Amino acid sequence: MTALVRVFAVASALLAAGCSSWTPSWVPSSLTSGPNVSLTIESDPPGADARTSLGPACRTPCMIPVPADRSFTVSYTLNGYLPQAIQVTPRTVTDNVVDMAGGSADTFGTTMQVEVTPNPVYAQLQPAPPPAPTRKGKGRAKPKPPPPPQ
């Protein structure tokens, strides 16, 4: 095999192994995003419009991808109900991987993953109060028409 073919084969194997997420250092970080997670959004009653402060929106119940590396707010609106907002924050979870080979529990390593909490995001929407009644005839009285001529 020639050297060029070997280089191509190694590069292909690395890409297939999941290394394609590597970004060159000259690419601005504003153009790349961190890991995404699926966020489940629910409400009672269902059918509310839910919008994240990051932009994505949907009608409940729904599921949307969101970045797992930053905080944001989910805002709910539904006609006849008070609006509501819920804060969502990232959380890093570290798990120890245990090697049980040979009958002893030795720590083999750790894994880290990022998630958001709460997930699912749930809002119990409260009915909006009825509008205040308007009072007709409030203010100055209209003048009475003059009596008909006799």
C-alpha positions as CSV (number, residue, x, y, z in Angstrom):
1,M,0.0,0.0,0.0
2,T,1.3,3.4,-0.8
3,A,1.7,6.0,2.0
4,L,-1.1,8.2,0.6
5,V,-3.5,5.3,0.7
6,R,-2.5,4.5,4.3
7,V,-3.1,8.1,5.3
8,F,-6.5,8.1,3.6
9,A,-7.4,4.8,5.3
10,V,-6.4,6.1,8.8
11,A,-8.3,9.4,8.3
12,S,-11.4,7.6,7.1
13,A,-11.2,5.3,10.2
14,L,-10.9,8.2,12.5
15,L,-13.9,9.9,11.0
16,A,-15.9,6.7,11.1
17,A,-15.0,6.3,14.8
18,G,-16.7,9.5,15.8
19,C,-13.8,12.0,15.6
20,S,-15.7,14.1,13.1
21,S,-16.8,16.4,15.9
22,W,-13.3,17.9,16.1
23,T,-13.3,21.5,15.2
24,P,-10.1,23.4,14.2
25,S,-8.9,26.0,16.7
26,W,-9.3,28.8,14.1
27,V,-13.1,28.3,13.9
28,P,-14.8,30.8,16.3
29,S,-16.6,29.2,19.2
30,S,-19.8,31.2,18.3
31,L,-20.1,29.0,15.2
32,T,-20.0,25.7,17.1
33,S,-22.2,24.4,19.8
34,G,-21.8,22.0,22.6
35,P,-23.6,18.8,23.1
36,N,-27.4,18.8,22.6
37,V,-30.0,16.9,24.7
38,S,-33.6,16.2,24.0
39,L,-35.8,18.3,26.3
40,T,-39.4,17.1,26.9
41,I,-41.8,20.0,27.5
42,E,-45.3,19.3,29.0
43,S,-48.2,21.4,30.4
44,D,-51.5,21.0,32.0
45,P,-53.6,21.7,30.1
46,P,-51.8,20.5,27.0
47,G,-51.7,22.7,23.9
48,A,-49.7,25.6,25.3
49,D,-47.2,27.4,23.2
50,A,-43.7,26.8,24.8
51,R,-40.7,28.9,23.7
52,T,-37.1,28.6,25.0
53,S,-35.1,31.8,25.5
54,L,-32.6,30.2,23.0
55,G,-35.2,30.3,20.2
56,P,-36.8,26.9,19.6
57,A,-40.5,26.7,20.2
58,C,-43.3,24.0,20.1
59,R,-46.8,23.2,21.3
60,T,-47.1,21.0,24.3
61,P,-46.5,18.1,24.7
62,C,-43.4,18.1,22.6
63,M,-39.7,17.4,22.5
64,I,-36.9,19.7,21.2
65,P,-33.1,19.5,21.0
66,V,-31.4,22.1,23.2
67,P,-27.7,22.7,24.1
68,A,-26.8,21.0,27.3
69,D,-24.1,23.5,28.2
70,R,-26.0,26.6,29.1
71,S,-29.0,27.8,31.1
72,F,-32.2,29.0,29.5
73,T,-35.9,29.6,30.2
74,V,-39.0,27.9,28.9
75,S,-42.0,30.3,28.6
76,Y,-45.5,29.0,28.3
77,T,-48.5,30.8,26.9
78,L,-52.1,29.7,26.4
79,N,-55.3,31.8,25.8
80,G,-57.3,32.0,29.0
81,Y,-54.3,31.1,31.2
82,L,-51.6,33.1,33.0
83,P,-48.2,32.9,31.3
84,Q,-45.5,30.9,33.1
85,A,-41.7,30.6,32.9
86,I,-39.4,27.9,34.1
87,Q,-35.6,28.0,34.4
88,V,-33.6,25.1,33.0
89,T,-29.9,24.6,33.9
90,P,-27.1,22.3,32.8
91,R,-25.8,19.6,35.1
92,T,-22.8,17.4,34.8
93,V,-23.2,13.8,35.9
94,T,-20.2,11.7,36.7
95,D,-20.5,8.0,37.0
96,N,-17.8,5.6,38.2
97,V,-17.3,2.5,36.0
98,V,-16.6,-0.5,38.2
99,D,-14.6,-3.5,37.0
100,M,-16.1,-6.6,38.5
101,A,-13.6,-9.0,36.9
102,G,-11.9,-11.4,39.3
103,G,-14.5,-11.0,42.0
104,S,-13.3,-7.6,43.3
105,A,-14.9,-4.3,42.7
106,D,-12.1,-2.0,41.4
107,T,-12.8,1.4,40.0
108,F,-12.1,1.2,36.3
109,G,-12.7,4.8,35.4
110,T,-15.3,7.5,35.3
111,T,-17.7,8.8,32.6
112,M,-19.1,12.3,32.4
113,Q,-22.2,13.4,30.6
114,V,-24.1,16.7,30.6
115,E,-27.8,16.9,31.0
116,V,-30.4,19.6,31.8
117,T,-32.6,19.9,34.8
118,P,-35.6,19.7,35.0
119,N,-36.3,17.3,32.2
120,P,-39.1,17.0,31.5
121,V,-40.1,20.6,32.0
122,Y,-43.7,20.7,33.3
123,A,-46.0,23.7,33.9
124,Q,-49.3,23.6,35.7
125,L,-51.0,26.6,34.0
126,Q,-53.4,28.7,36.1
127,P,-56.6,30.1,34.6
128,A,-56.5,33.8,34.0
129,P,-59.0,35.8,36.1
130,P,-62.1,37.0,34.2
131,P,-61.8,40.6,32.8
132,A,-63.2,43.3,35.0
133,P,-66.7,44.2,34.1
134,T,-67.1,47.5,32.3
135,R,-69.7,49.9,33.7
136,K,-71.9,51.5,31.1
137,G,-73.2,55.0,31.7
138,K,-70.2,55.9,33.8
139,G,-69.3,59.5,33.6
140,R,-71.4,62.6,32.6
141,A,-75.1,62.1,31.9
142,K,-76.2,62.7,28.4
143,P,-78.5,65.8,28.1
144,K,-82.2,65.1,27.8
145,P,-83.6,66.0,24.4
146,P,-85.9,69.1,24.5
147,P,-89.6,68.4,24.7
148,P,-91.5,68.4,21.4
149,P,-93.1,71.7,20.4
150,Q,-96.8,72.0,21.1
